[in-house]
Amino acid sequence: MKVKSAEITMSAVAKTQYPTDGIPEIALAGRSNVGKSSLINALLNRKSFARTSSTPGKTRTINFYLINEEFFFVDLPGYGYAKVSKTEKEKWGGIMERYLEDRNELCSILLLVDVRHEPTEDDKLMYQWIKHFCYNCAVVATKADKISKGQYQKHESIIRNKLLMDSNDKVIMTSSSNKIGIGKLWDEIVNQYEEHGYEVTYEKTID
């Protein structure tokens, strides 16, 4: 994908703050420190567009990134950080639920999990939540450079079994540092937009 422009247009905690121009969206969800910001930077071929934080659980808003003036990446608050209070977790959960429950512009959700570890109960709950709201979901396994390619199938099976994934939902191995799977992930993103009737200007890459 040739990214000509990328900008953060707003950070929201309430529906009244969401974009209202009907531009399609794909959201990224995952545990704190799973690598969402790094993945966004890799997709956009930018070093520090989405800021990474050394403090897990710091992102408390829904961030809307407008790409090529055609579509949004929506960065959802990270979940599952143990040092965050129960009250804060409930607050963040409420922010995400309000966004997911009736967002017509939302085409699909990318659920990020760390390929090196079994998905957590929070990951499983997030996947179930996505399916409950009837959204398409692809699971993005981050940090694939940390395991050998020969282990991909084994780790994909672990992810599928732990999350109780639908057979038609994809698992895409990625590495933000080595750009593993970035082209395949762009293919999936564009496919999801097109399945929902949107046209996206796309120069296919080889991955």
C-alpha positions as CSV (number, residue, x, y, z in Angstrom):
1,M,0.0,0.0,0.0
2,K,1.3,3.4,-0.9
3,V,0.4,5.7,2.0
4,K,0.3,9.3,0.7
5,S,-1.1,10.9,3.9
6,A,-1.8,9.9,7.4
7,E,-3.1,12.1,10.3
8,I,-4.6,11.6,13.7
9,T,-7.9,13.4,13.4
10,M,-9.3,13.0,17.0
11,S,-9.1,11.1,20.2
12,A,-12.5,10.2,21.6
13,V,-14.1,8.8,24.7
14,A,-17.8,9.4,23.8
15,K,-20.0,8.9,20.8
16,T,-20.4,12.6,20.3
17,Q,-16.7,12.8,19.5
18,Y,-16.6,10.2,16.8
19,P,-16.2,11.2,13.1
20,T,-19.5,11.8,11.4
21,D,-18.5,11.9,7.7
22,G,-19.2,8.2,6.9
23,I,-15.6,7.3,6.1
24,P,-15.1,3.5,6.7
25,E,-13.1,2.2,9.6
26,I,-11.0,-0.8,10.7
27,A,-10.2,-1.0,14.4
28,L,-7.2,-2.5,16.1
29,A,-7.7,-4.2,19.5
30,G,-5.3,-5.9,21.8
31,R,-3.7,-6.2,25.2
32,S,-1.5,-3.4,26.4
33,N,2.1,-3.8,25.1
34,V,1.1,-6.2,22.3
35,G,2.5,-3.8,19.7
36,K,-0.5,-1.9,18.3
37,S,1.4,1.3,17.8
38,S,4.4,-0.5,16.3
39,L,2.1,-2.3,13.9
40,I,0.4,0.9,12.8
41,N,3.8,2.5,12.1
42,A,4.8,-0.6,10.1
43,L,1.7,-0.5,8.0
44,L,2.1,3.2,7.3
45,N,5.9,2.8,6.8
46,R,6.4,5.5,9.4
47,K,8.8,5.4,12.4
48,S,6.9,7.3,15.0
49,F,3.5,8.2,13.6
50,A,1.6,6.2,16.3
51,R,3.5,6.8,19.5
52,T,4.6,3.8,21.5
53,S,4.6,4.0,25.2
54,S,6.9,2.5,27.8
55,T,3.9,2.6,30.2
56,P,1.4,-0.2,29.4
57,G,-2.2,0.8,29.8
58,K,-1.5,4.5,29.1
59,T,-3.8,4.8,26.1
60,R,-7.3,5.6,27.4
61,T,-9.0,7.0,24.3
62,I,-10.1,5.8,20.9
63,N,-7.7,7.3,18.4
64,F,-8.8,7.8,14.8
65,Y,-6.1,7.9,12.1
66,L,-7.2,9.1,8.7
67,I,-5.2,7.3,5.9
68,N,-5.0,8.7,2.4
69,E,-8.2,10.6,3.1
70,E,-10.0,7.4,2.3
71,F,-10.3,5.3,5.5
72,F,-9.6,5.2,9.2
73,F,-7.5,3.0,11.4
74,V,-9.1,3.1,14.8
75,D,-6.7,2.4,17.8
76,L,-8.8,1.0,20.7
77,P,-7.5,1.3,24.3
78,G,-5.2,-1.6,25.4
79,Y,-6.7,-4.0,27.9
80,G,-5.4,-6.5,30.4
81,Y,-2.8,-4.5,32.2
82,A,-2.6,-5.9,35.7
83,K,-1.6,-2.6,37.5
84,V,-4.7,-0.8,36.3
85,S,-7.4,-0.5,38.8
86,K,-10.7,-2.4,38.4
87,T,-12.5,1.0,38.1
88,E,-10.2,2.0,35.3
89,K,-10.7,-1.3,33.5
90,E,-14.4,-1.0,33.7
91,K,-14.2,2.6,32.3
92,W,-12.1,1.5,29.4
93,G,-14.4,-1.4,28.7
94,G,-17.3,0.9,28.6
95,I,-15.5,3.2,26.1
96,M,-14.9,0.2,23.8
97,E,-18.4,-1.2,24.2
98,R,-20.1,2.1,23.3
99,Y,-17.9,2.2,20.1
100,L,-18.6,-1.4,19.1
101,E,-22.3,-1.7,19.8
102,D,-23.6,0.3,16.8
103,R,-20.8,1.7,14.7
104,N,-22.0,1.5,11.1
105,E,-18.7,2.7,9.6
106,L,-16.8,-0.1,11.3
107,C,-16.0,-2.8,8.7
108,S,-13.7,-5.2,10.6
109,I,-11.6,-5.5,13.7
110,L,-8.0,-6.7,13.9
111,L,-7.3,-8.5,17.2
112,L,-3.7,-8.5,18.1
113,V,-2.1,-11.2,20.1
114,D,1.6,-11.9,21.0
115,V,2.5,-15.0,19.0
116,R,5.0,-16.1,21.7
117,H,2.3,-16.7,24.3
118,E,-1.1,-18.3,24.6
119,P,-3.9,-15.8,24.2
120,T,-5.2,-14.7,27.6
121,E,-8.7,-14.8,29.0
122,D,-8.9,-11.1,28.1
123,D,-8.0,-11.9,24.5
124,K,-10.7,-14.6,24.5
125,L,-13.3,-12.2,25.9
126,M,-12.3,-9.6,23.3
127,Y,-12.7,-12.1,20.5
128,Q,-16.1,-13.2,21.8
129,W,-17.1,-9.6,22.2
130,I,-16.2,-8.9,18.5
131,K,-18.3,-11.9,17.3
132,H,-21.2,-10.9,19.6
133,F,-21.4,-7.6,17.8
134,C,-21.2,-9.5,14.4
135,Y,-18.0,-7.9,13.1
136,N,-15.5,-9.5,10.8
137,C,-12.3,-10.4,12.7
138,A,-8.8,-11.2,11.7
139,V,-6.3,-12.2,14.4
140,V,-2.9,-10.6,14.0
141,A,-0.1,-12.5,15.7
142,T,2.6,-9.9,16.5
143,K,6.4,-10.4,17.1
144,A,6.6,-13.3,14.6
145,D,10.3,-12.6,14.2
146,K,10.8,-14.1,17.7
147,I,9.9,-17.6,16.6
148,S,11.0,-19.7,13.7
149,K,8.9,-19.9,10.5
150,G,8.7,-23.6,11.1
151,Q,6.7,-23.0,14.3
152,Y,4.1,-20.8,12.7
153,Q,1.6,-23.6,12.2
154,K,2.0,-24.8,15.8
155,H,1.4,-21.3,17.2
156,E,-1.5,-20.6,14.9
157,S,-3.2,-23.8,16.1
158,I,-2.7,-22.7,19.7
159,I,-4.2,-19.3,19.0
160,R,-7.2,-20.8,17.2
161,N,-7.9,-23.4,19.9
162,K,-7.5,-20.9,22.8
163,L,-9.8,-18.3,21.2
164,L,-12.2,-20.9,19.9
165,M,-12.0,-19.1,16.5
166,D,-14.4,-19.5,13.6
167,S,-12.7,-21.5,10.9
168,N,-13.2,-18.7,8.3
169,D,-11.4,-16.1,10.5
170,K,-7.8,-15.6,9.5
171,V,-4.6,-15.6,11.6
172,I,-1.9,-13.4,10.1
173,M,1.7,-13.7,11.3
174,T,3.4,-10.3,11.5
175,S,6.5,-8.6,12.7
176,S,6.7,-4.8,12.9
177,S,10.5,-4.8,13.1
178,N,11.1,-7.2,10.2
179,K,8.0,-6.3,8.2
180,I,6.9,-9.9,8.2
181,G,3.3,-10.3,7.0
182,I,2.7,-6.5,6.5
183,G,1.8,-7.0,2.8
184,K,-0.6,-9.9,3.6
185,L,-2.2,-7.7,6.3
186,W,-2.7,-4.9,3.9
187,D,-4.4,-7.4,1.5
188,E,-6.8,-8.4,4.3
189,I,-7.5,-4.8,5.2
190,V,-8.3,-3.7,1.7
191,N,-10.4,-6.9,1.2
192,Q,-12.5,-6.1,4.2
193,Y,-13.2,-2.5,3.0
194,E,-14.1,-3.8,-0.4
195,E,-16.4,-6.5,1.0
196,H,-18.3,-3.7,2.7
197,G,-18.7,-1.8,-0.6
198,Y,-15.9,0.7,-0.3
199,E,-13.3,1.5,-2.9
200,V,-9.7,1.9,-1.7
201,T,-6.8,3.0,-3.8
202,Y,-4.3,0.1,-3.4
203,E,-1.0,-0.8,-4.9
204,K,-0.5,-4.4,-4.1
205,T,2.9,-5.4,-2.5
206,I,4.7,-8.7,-2.4
207,D,5.2,-10.1,1.0
